[in-house]
Amino acid sequence: MGAGRLHPENLKSIPAEHGAILSDHTVRIAHVAGSALGRRKGRYEIEIIGPRCFGKWIFASGQLEKLARAAALTGQ
């Protein structure tokens, strides 16, 4: 993302292979367009499937952008 805004194109740089982000887990990060949801704004979905962690989280783009910037500042 760098200094720019979060955009669905940013997802292309995130590794999608099993274990690439979290060992022994599949992590899926996707953007769902607002038109597919029947509304103006889209959303981002993060889904983790594995033996130790399993869940799905949904974020508005501004919310995920703030979290990503905060994580980058703390070095995580």
C-alpha positions in Angstrom: 0.0 0.0 0.0 2.9 2.3 0.8 1.9 5.9 1.2 -1.2 5.6 -1.1 -4.7 4.6 -0.3 -5.9 1.0 0.0 -7.2 -0.2 -3.4 -8.4 -3.7 -4.5 -5.3 -3.8 -6.8 -3.1 -3.9 -3.7 -4.3 -7.4 -3.0 -2.4 -8.8 -6.0 0.9 -8.4 -4.0 -0.3 -10.5 -1.1 0.8 -14.2 -1.3 -2.1 -16.6 -1.6 -0.3 -20.0 -1.2 -1.2 -22.2 1.8 1.1 -21.2 4.7 2.5 -18.1 3.0 1.0 -15.7 5.6 0.4 -18.0 8.5 2.0 -21.4 8.8 -0.3 -24.3 8.2 -3.2 -22.0 7.3 -4.9 -20.7 4.2 -5.5 -16.9 4.3 -7.8 -15.3 1.8 -8.0 -11.6 1.5 -10.6 -10.3 -1.0 -12.4 -7.2 -2.1 -16.2 -7.4 -2.7 -17.5 -4.6 -4.9 -20.4 -2.6 -3.7 -22.3 -3.4 -6.8 -22.2 -7.1 -5.9 -23.5 -6.2 -2.5 -26.3 -4.0 -3.8 -24.8 -0.8 -2.2 -22.5 2.0 -3.0 -19.4 0.9 -1.1 -17.6 -2.4 -1.2 -15.8 -4.2 1.5 -12.7 -6.3 2.3 -12.9 -9.8 3.7 -10.2 -11.7 5.5 -10.7 -15.4 6.0 -8.3 -17.7 7.9 -8.7 -21.5 7.7 -6.4 -23.7 9.6 -5.8 -26.0 12.6 -5.2 -23.2 15.1 -7.1 -20.2 13.8 -10.4 -20.1 11.9 -12.5 -17.1 11.2 -13.8 -14.4 8.8 -13.6 -10.7 9.3 -15.3 -8.0 7.2 -13.9 -4.4 7.0 -14.9 -1.2 5.3 -11.9 0.0 3.2 -11.2 2.9 5.5 -11.2 0.7 8.5 -8.8 -1.9 7.0 -6.6 0.9 5.7 -6.3 2.4 9.3 -5.5 -1.0 10.8 -2.9 -1.7 8.1 -1.2 1.6 8.7 -1.2 1.1 12.5 0.3 -2.4 12.1 3.0 -1.0 9.8 3.9 1.7 12.3 4.3 -0.8 15.1 6.4 -3.1 12.9 3.9 -6.1 13.0 
